[in-house]
Each structure stands twice: as structure tokens, then as C-alpha cells.
Amino acid sequence: DTSVEGGYMVKVFVSGTINGVPIEKENSLPNSILVTKTEVIFIDEYSDSGIDTDYDGLYNFLNITIGLNVSTAGNYVISGTLKGNGEDIITTNKIYLTTGIQIVELKFDGIEIRKSEKDGSYVIEITLYNNDSDQIGFVEYITSPYNHTDFQLPLQKFTGNYSDYGVDTDGNGLYDYLAVDIGLEITNPAEYTIEGWLYDKEGNPLEVATTTKYLDEGFQLVVLKFNGISIYQNQVNGPYYVKHLTLRGSGIIDFVEDAYTTFGYEFTEFEMPPTPLVALTGNYYDYGKDTDADGIFDYLTIEAEVILADSGNVFIKARLMDAEGKEIVWAENVAYLEANQPQIIELNFDGEAIFNHGVDGPYYLKDVYIYHQGDPTQADYTKDAYITDFYPYTAFGEVEVLGDLDGDGDIDFDDYQVFRSSLGRCDGDTGFIQEADYDGDGCVTYADYRIWYGYYKNQ
């Protein structure tokens, strides 16, 4: 805290006893210490008080006084941060300080403290800057106890008066909206926006409601309407919770985190979503289809279950993929289906494409798209729909066995006999077997026999 700058020599004096023998010793540190003069330092003089400027019994400001010892006169900035609930409240004081002991003030907005809903004592972080914006001091101060309700209310505010009721707009006995009446006190007539979120008792957000309207001076009532379909689709009974209630004008004027708890409604009291013209139920079935009775599946058929609001032609399209996410083939279909009961529409995936893809199942049904031709805009879609049973890809085609000239699926003496019957014959000769011409030169020769024998040995 010296006011004299320069180098200082530090001397150390030691006295005492060692093993009962008195000692005294003096020594100096080998290097001098450079000391610079402190411009301003905090002194242990702080106080706090509420200031009621309009004499309404509520504090417009929380005033903090701070003692400083100034060694260098000049312009300084004192910044204060009041730690709140989530958002801090910050204030600054730009001031010219003369040398000596000075008392400065920081004033925190009482409305902001009231809106924070945080009771004191408050932690105040005080930072001191010089004219070059260098930080030259920091201290933390804890105020006296306060209630946030000691401070000034916003000019426009929520009053805390709420009520709720269901609204049935179409007379079908189900609520289209959950309406919440919200009381406000307005001193400045203007257009305001009120927004609130509805949560269920499990903490899940259901719906946000917003209304914008011109409000006259005095006590006003606005209604937030939360969509009944959203409440029904959530499938959780009440009570429900109105949270994040916000009043906006040219900015956020008032905010209530946990505003209101509604009556304990059943979710079945609210409007159900409208039935689409066609919808996938999520039920699927699969099987191989052999249309020519040759023991090979011509199609992998997947049946999709759907529900229709009106009878009519339905279009469906989807693709089949393997376990590595590679596309195999698409399929589509149009079928006439009846309304108001589960119906089946087939997707027939080409067996030859599955065989040529060469990958065993199970297979994955993806990107199922369906619509009623009465209104194609009312489509339903599922990205990841279904996984089939296991199928070997060979169930959808025959694997050619090279060297199997009699077509019985193996290479044996019978095939040798077939080959020998064609040996020495060329294209156009009686008895020429093209399948035995392995080198494709137009004749069955011993060169072809060596190829056939290789197949025989390696089977």
C-alpha cells in the first residue's frame, strides 16, 4: 500500500534458541524487490440499503457503498454483478476519483431483483478498472438479508391470478382447448404478447400458447389456449403445469417460471386427432411367394396393415435393404381397400433382384410411403418399418453349378458321360452340347475336358 515506487531491499531478522543456545541473526535477500504504486485499493468499508424513490414502500434500488483509498486521481469504472437465479444483474459506475479516502455507490435495479425471484443475502462481485480498462481490483461482498418482494414491481406485471377450463368448440363433448385465464396489471396501455408453456406431471412439455393483444390500463385478463389434441396424444392425465410465463412488450417485461397448476383432467377429455384417409398401423407380415411352383420364391411378399377413413384405391411404395444398409429393390402396389377396419396391402419384392444381390436375410423394409388416391396430400410415411424373417438369398434363385451338365445340382459320373457324348463335336454337329464348350471356341475338346475335370475335382 505504499505511495513510494522503486526498489526495496528486504532484511530478515531471526532470534530465538537452538538446543537452549540463544541466537540472533540478520540477513538481506540477494535481490531487491521492485514495488509499484497502487492507484486505488479497496478499504474495509462497505454497506447496503434499499432506496425507495417513489415512497410506495418498495425499493427501487439496492444501493451498495464501497470505500476506496485513491493514490492516483483519475477516471475509473466500478462494475458490480449481483448473482441471481440464472441471469446475473449488472450495474456500473463511471466516476472521477480524487486522491484520498472516497466512498462510491453501485445501484442495482429493484425491478430486476424482483423479477429474479431470488431472496438475499446477495453476493455482489465488485470489480475496479482504471482509465485504460485494466482491472486493478476485485472484491466480493455479501449484503444484508432481503426478500425479493421488498423490491419494486414491474410497471406491467402478472398478478398471480389464474383459472382454467376446457373449451369444446364443436360440441362433440371433447375439449378442443385447455384455456388458462391469466391476470395482469397494466399501467401503460399498449400491445403486449403473453406466452406460456404447458407441461405434464412427468415434466414433459406438451404445448406452447401465445396471444398478442392491446391491453388497457388497469387489471386485465388474457386467455392462453393450449391445443387439446396435443394433450390427448401425450396420453398423460392432469394436473398440468403452466411454466415459463412471459410478458413481452419492447422486451421481456415480466416472467414467472412456475406459474400455475391446473385441475386434474383426464387426457381422454380432450379432442382426439382426426383420422387420416389412410394410415399405417405398424403391423407387417412376410413370406416367400412361389408363383410357378418350381420351388423357388419369385417374390418376397410383405403385407402392410392399414386403416382407411374412406374406401378407395390406396398406393404404397417401399424399398428393401440388407443388414448393411445397401438397397436391394423397390416395390409398389395399388389396391382397393375398405374403410374403418384393418386392411392388408401387399408389397411384392422381386425374387430375382434379391438373388442377384447375393446377401442372406433378414431384410429391412424402409421408407414406406402410402396415400389414398382420394387425396394424395394426406400421406403416411415410416422410415424404418419392419425386419423380415431369415431367408437365404438362394431361396430366390438357382445357383449354377459349373460342370453339372445333367442339372441335378452336383458333378459326378453322369456328367462325365454327358460330356463324353459331346466330345469332338462342334457347333452345328448332332450331339453338340454348348454347355460343355467351356472355352467357347465352338467345339468340345480335351481342353474343355480339363476345365470340366477341374470343376469336378474342386466341387
C-alpha positions in Angstrom: 0.0 0.0 0.0 3.0 2.3 -0.3 2.8 5.5 -2.3 6.6 5.5 -3.0 7.7 3.5 -6.0 11.1 2.0 -6.5 13.4 -0.9 -5.5 13.3 -2.2 -1.9 15.8 -4.3 0.0 14.3 -6.9 2.2 16.1 -7.7 5.5 15.3 -10.6 7.7 15.9 -10.7 11.4 15.8 -14.0 13.3 16.1 -14.5 17.0 15.5 -17.5 19.3 17.2 -20.5 20.8 18.6 -23.7 19.3 19.2 -26.5 21.8 18.9 -23.9 24.6 21.5 -21.6 23.0 20.3 -18.1 22.2 20.8 -16.9 18.7 20.3 -13.7 16.7 20.8 -13.3 13.0 20.3 -10.7 10.4 20.4 -11.2 6.7 19.4 -9.5 3.5 17.8 -11.1 0.4 20.3 -11.0 -2.5 17.9 -9.2 -4.9 15.9 -6.0 -4.4 12.2 -6.1 -5.0 10.6 -3.6 -7.4 7.4 -2.0 -5.9 4.9 0.0 -8.0 2.4 2.3 -6.5 -1.3 1.1 -6.3 -3.7 3.5 -8.0 -6.7 2.6 -5.9 -7.3 0.0 -3.2 -10.4 -1.3 -1.5 -10.7 -0.5 2.2 -12.9 -2.5 4.5 -15.8 -0.1 4.4 -19.0 -1.5 2.8 -22.7 -1.1 3.4 -26.0 -1.8 1.6 -29.5 -0.4 1.8 -32.8 -0.3 -0.2 -33.8 3.0 -1.7 -37.5 3.8 -2.2 -37.5 6.8 -4.6 -41.3 6.9 -5.1 -42.3 6.3 -1.5 -44.6 3.3 -2.3 -43.0 1.0 0.3 -40.9 -0.9 -2.3 -37.2 -0.4 -3.0 -36.5 1.0 -6.5 -32.8 0.3 -6.0 -30.4 -1.8 -3.9 -27.6 0.6 -3.0 -24.1 -0.6 -2.3 -21.5 1.8 -0.8 -17.8 1.0 -1.2 -14.8 2.5 0.4 -11.7 3.2 -1.6 -8.2 4.6 -1.0 -7.1 6.6 -4.0 -3.4 7.3 -4.6 -3.8 8.5 -8.2 -6.6 10.8 -9.2 -8.4 9.9 -12.5 -11.3 8.3 -14.2 -12.3 4.8 -13.0 -15.1 2.3 -13.6 -16.6 0.3 -10.9 -18.7 -2.7 -12.0 -21.0 -4.7 -9.8 -22.5 -8.1 -10.6 -25.4 -9.4 -8.4 -25.6 -13.2 -8.7 -29.2 -14.0 -9.5 -31.3 -17.1 -10.5 -29.8 -18.0 -13.8 -29.2 -14.4 -15.1 -26.9 -12.0 -13.2 -27.8 -8.4 -12.6 -25.0 -6.0 -13.6 -24.5 -2.3 -13.0 -21.6 0.1 -13.5 -20.5 3.5 -12.2 -18.1 5.6 -14.2 -16.5 8.2 -11.8 -13.6 10.6 -11.4 -11.9 10.0 -8.1 -9.6 12.4 -6.3 -6.8 11.2 -4.0 -7.6 10.1 -0.5 -10.5 8.1 1.0 -13.5 8.0 -1.3 -17.0 6.4 -1.0 -18.6 5.3 -4.2 -22.0 3.7 -4.9 -23.4 0.9 -7.0 -27.2 0.9 -7.6 -28.9 -2.3 -8.7 -32.4 -2.0 -10.3 -35.0 -3.1 -7.9 -37.4 -4.3 -10.6 -34.7 -6.7 -11.9 -34.2 -8.1 -8.4 -38.0 -8.5 -8.0 -38.2 -10.4 -11.4 -35.3 -12.7 -10.4 -37.4 -14.1 -7.5 -34.2 -14.6 -5.6 -34.1 -13.6 -1.9 -31.0 -12.2 -0.3 -28.5 -12.0 1.2 -27.0 -11.3 -2.2 -23.5 -12.0 -3.4 -22.0 -8.9 -5.1 -18.9 -9.2 -7.2 -17.2 -5.7 -7.4 -14.5 -5.1 -10.0 -12.4 -1.9 -10.3 -10.9 -0.7 -13.7 -8.6 2.2 -14.4 -9.0 4.5 -17.4 -7.1 2.1 -19.6 -9.7 -0.6 -18.8 -7.1 -2.6 -16.8 -8.6 -4.5 -13.9 -6.9 -3.2 -10.8 -9.1 -4.6 -8.0 -11.7 -7.2 -7.2 -13.7 -8.0 -4.1 -16.8 -10.0 -3.2 -19.4 -8.5 -0.8 -22.4 -10.2 0.8 -25.4 -7.9 1.6 -27.8 -7.9 4.4 -30.9 -10.2 4.1 -33.7 -9.1 1.7 -36.8 -10.7 0.3 -37.2 -10.2 -3.5 -40.7 -8.9 -2.7 -39.1 -5.9 -0.9 -38.3 -4.5 -4.3 -40.3 -2.6 -6.9 -42.8 -4.5 -9.1 -42.6 -4.1 -12.9 -44.9 -1.4 -14.3 -46.7 -4.2 -16.2 -46.9 -7.5 -14.3 -48.7 -10.8 -13.8 -50.9 -10.5 -10.8 -50.8 -14.2 -9.8 -54.5 -14.7 -10.5 -55.2 -17.8 -12.7 -58.0 -20.1 -13.6 -58.5 -22.9 -16.1 -61.4 -24.7 -18.0 -61.9 -26.9 -21.1 -63.3 -25.4 -24.3 -65.4 -27.6 -26.7 -65.7 -25.6 -29.9 -67.5 -28.3 -32.0 -70.0 -29.6 -29.4 -68.8 -33.2 -29.5 -68.2 -33.4 -25.8 -64.4 -33.3 -26.1 -62.3 -30.3 -25.2 -60.6 -28.7 -28.2 -58.5 -26.4 -25.9 -57.4 -26.2 -22.3 -57.9 -22.5 -21.6 -56.0 -20.7 -18.8 -57.1 -17.2 -17.7 -54.1 -15.0 -16.7 -54.4 -11.8 -14.7 -52.2 -8.8 -15.4 -51.8 -5.3 -14.0 -51.2 -2.7 -16.8 -50.1 0.9 -16.1 -49.0 1.6 -19.7 -51.7 0.8 -22.3 -50.1 -0.9 -25.3 -49.9 -4.1 -27.3 -48.4 -7.0 -25.4 -47.5 -10.6 -26.1 -48.2 -13.3 -23.4 -46.6 -16.7 -23.8 -46.7 -19.8 -21.7 -45.7 -23.5 -21.8 -47.8 -26.4 -20.7 -46.1 -29.4 -19.0 -47.4 -32.7 -17.8 -46.8 -34.1 -14.3 -43.9 -36.1 -15.6 -42.1 -32.9 -16.6 -42.7 -33.3 -20.4 -43.5 -30.2 -22.4 -46.9 -30.5 -24.3 -47.7 -27.3 -25.9 -46.8 -23.6 -26.1 -49.5 -21.0 -26.4 -49.1 -17.3 -27.3 -51.5 -14.4 -27.6 -50.9 -10.8 -28.6 -53.4 -8.1 -27.9 -53.8 -4.5 -26.9 -54.3 -4.1 -23.1 -55.8 -1.1 -21.5 -54.7 0.4 -18.1 -55.8 -1.5 -15.0 -56.4 -5.1 -14.2 -56.7 -7.2 -17.4 -57.5 -10.8 -18.2 -56.0 -12.7 -21.1 -56.5 -16.3 -22.2 -53.9 -18.8 -23.3 -55.4 -21.7 -25.2 -53.4 -25.0 -25.2 -54.3 -27.4 -28.0 -56.4 -30.3 -26.8 -55.1 -32.8 -29.4 -51.6 -32.3 -28.1 -52.8 -33.2 -24.6 -54.7 -36.3 -25.9 -51.7 -37.5 -27.9 -49.4 -37.2 -24.8 -51.6 -39.8 -23.0 -50.9 -38.4 -19.5 -53.6 -37.3 -17.1 -53.5 -34.0 -15.4 -53.0 -31.8 -13.5 -50.9 -29.8 -16.0 -48.4 -27.1 -15.2 -48.1 -23.6 -16.8 -44.4 -22.7 -16.9 -42.2 -20.0 -18.4 -45.0 -17.5 -18.4 -43.6 -14.4 -20.2 -44.9 -10.9 -20.8 -43.3 -9.0 -23.7 -43.6 -5.5 -24.9 -40.5 -3.9 -26.3 -38.6 -6.7 -24.5 -39.3 -9.1 -21.6 -41.3 -7.1 -19.0 -42.3 -9.9 -16.6 -41.5 -13.6 -16.2 -42.8 -16.3 -14.0 -41.0 -19.7 -14.1 -43.7 -21.8 -12.3 -47.0 -20.0 -12.8 -49.9 -22.3 -12.3 -51.2 -25.9 -11.7 -54.4 -26.8 -13.5 -57.3 -29.0 -12.5 -56.7 -32.8 -12.7 -58.2 -33.5 -16.1 -58.2 -37.0 -17.8 -56.4 -36.8 -21.2 -59.4 -38.6 -22.7 -61.5 -35.5 -22.0 -59.6 -33.8 -24.9 -60.0 -33.9 -28.6 -58.5 -36.9 -30.5 -56.5 -36.2 -33.7 -58.6 -36.6 -36.8 -58.5 -39.9 -38.6 -56.4 -39.6 -41.8 -57.7 -41.0 -45.1 -55.1 -43.8 -44.8 -52.6 -44.7 -42.0 -50.1 -47.5 -41.5 -50.8 -49.4 -38.3 -47.3 -50.7 -37.9 -48.2 -54.3 -38.3 -46.4 -56.2 -41.1 -46.1 -59.9 -42.2 -43.7 -61.6 -44.6 -43.4 -64.8 -46.6 -41.9 -66.1 -49.8 -44.2 -66.4 -52.8 -43.6 -69.1 -55.5 -45.9 -68.3 -58.4 -44.8 -71.1 -60.8 -44.4 -73.9 -58.3 -40.7 -74.5 -59.2 -39.6 -74.5 -55.6 -38.0 -71.0 -56.0 -39.6 -67.9 -54.5 -40.5 -65.4 -57.2 -41.2 -62.7 -54.7 -40.6 -61.8 -51.1 -44.0 -60.6 -50.1 -44.5 -58.2 -47.2 -48.1 -57.4 -46.1 -48.6 -54.0 -44.6 -51.7 -53.4 -42.4 -53.5 -50.1 -42.9 -56.6 -48.3 -41.8 -58.8 -46.1 -44.1 -61.3 -43.4 -43.3 -62.9 -43.8 -46.7 -62.9 -46.8 -49.0 -60.9 -46.4 -52.2 -57.7 -47.1 -54.0 -54.5 -46.9 -52.0 -51.0 -46.5 -53.4 -48.0 -47.9 -51.4 -44.3 -47.9 -52.2 -41.2 -49.0 -50.2 -37.7 -50.4 -50.5 -35.9 -53.5 -49.3 -32.4 -53.2 -47.8 -29.9 -55.7 -46.4 -28.4 -55.6 -43.0 -25.5 -53.4 -44.2 -27.9 -50.7 -45.3 -27.5 -51.5 -49.0 -30.5 -51.1 -51.2 -31.8 -54.3 -52.9 -35.0 -53.4 -54.7 -38.2 -51.2 -54.5 -41.7 -52.4 -54.7 -45.1 -50.6 -55.2 -48.7 -51.5 -55.4 -52.2 -50.1 -55.8 -55.2 -51.8 -54.2 -58.8 -51.1 -53.5 -59.4 -51.3 -49.7 -62.4 -50.9 -47.4 -62.8 -48.3 -44.7 -62.9 -48.5 -40.9 -61.3 -51.9 -40.4 -57.7 -53.2 -40.7 -56.8 -54.0 -44.3 -53.8 -55.6 -45.9 -51.9 -54.3 -48.9 -49.0 -56.3 -50.4 -45.5 -55.3 -51.3 -44.0 -57.9 -53.7 -40.2 -57.6 -53.9 -38.7 -59.2 -56.9 -37.0 -62.5 -56.0 -34.5 -62.3 -58.9 -33.3 -59.0 -57.6 -32.8 -60.5 -54.1 -31.0 -63.5 -55.6 -28.7 -61.3 -57.7 -27.9 -59.1 -54.7 -26.4 -62.2 -53.1 -27.0 -61.4 -49.4 -28.9 -63.5 -47.0 -31.7 -62.0 -44.9 -33.2 -60.9 -42.7 -34.1 -58.0 -44.9 -35.2 -54.5 -43.8 -38.3 -52.7 -45.0 -37.7 -49.0 -45.2 -39.2 -45.7 -46.5 -42.8 -47.0 -46.6 -44.9 -44.3 -48.3 -48.7 -44.7 -48.6 -51.5 -42.5 -49.7 -55.2 -42.6 -50.5 -55.8 -41.7 -54.2 -58.8 -39.6 -53.0 -56.3 -37.1 -51.6 -52.6 -37.8 -52.1 -51.6 -34.9 -49.8 -52.8 -37.0 -46.8 -49.9 -39.4 -46.9 -48.4 -41.6 -44.2 -44.7 -42.5 -44.0 -42.4 -44.7 -41.9 -38.7 -44.6 -42.3 -37.7 -47.8 -40.5 -40.8 -50.1 -40.8 -40.0 -53.8 -40.4 -37.4 -56.6 -40.3 -38.3 -59.8 -42.1 -37.6 -63.4 -41.0 -34.3 -65.0 -42.2 -34.1 -66.1 -45.8 -31.1 -67.4 -47.7 -30.8 -65.5 -50.9 -30.6 -68.8 -52.7 -34.3 -69.3 -51.9 -35.0 -66.8 -54.6 -33.0 -68.4 -57.5 -30.9 -71.4 -58.5 -27.1 -71.2 -58.0 -25.4 -72.5 -61.2 -23.0 -75.4 -60.6 -20.4 -75.2 -63.2 -19.7 -78.8 -64.6 -23.2 -80.0 -63.7 -24.3 -81.0 -67.2 -27.3 -83.1 -66.2 -28.8 -80.4 -64.0 -29.0 -82.5 -60.8 -27.0 -80.0 -58.7 -23.8 -81.9 -58.5 -20.8 -83.1 -60.7 -20.5 -86.8 -60.9 -20.0 -89.7 -63.4 -23.3 -89.0 -65.1 -22.0 -85.5 -66.0 -18.8 -87.2 -67.4 -21.0 -89.4 -69.6 -22.8 -86.3 -70.9 -19.5 -84.6 -71.6 -18.1 -87.6 -73.3 -21.1 -87.9 -75.6 -20.3 -84.4 -76.9 -16.5 -84.7 -77.1 -15.2 -84.0 -80.6 -18.4 -82.3 -81.8 -18.7 -78.7 -82.9 -21.4 -76.2 -83.2 -23.9 -77.4 -85.8 -23.0 -81.1 -85.3 -25.6 -83.5 -84.0 -24.9 -84.1 -80.3 -23.0 -80.9 -79.7 -23.7 -79.6 -76.2 -23.0 -75.9 -75.9 -22.7 -76.0 -72.0 -19.8 -78.4 -72.4 -17.8 -75.9 -74.6 -16.2 -74.2 -71.6 -13.6 -72.3 -73.6 -16.2 -71.0 -76.1 -14.2 -72.0 -79.2 -17.3 -73.7 -80.8 -16.1 -77.3 -80.2 -16.0 -79.7 -77.3 -12.4 -80.7 -77.0 -9.9 -82.1 -74.4 -9.2 -78.5 -73.4 -12.8 -78.3 -72.3 -12.4 -81.7 -70.6 -9.6 -80.3 -68.5 -11.8 -77.4 -67.4 -14.7 -79.7 -66.6 -12.4 -82.0 -64.6 -11.2 -79.0 -62.6 -14.8 -78.3 -61.6 -15.2 -82.0 -60.7 -12.1 -82.0 -58.5 -12.9 -78.8 -56.8 -16.6 -79.3 -56.0 
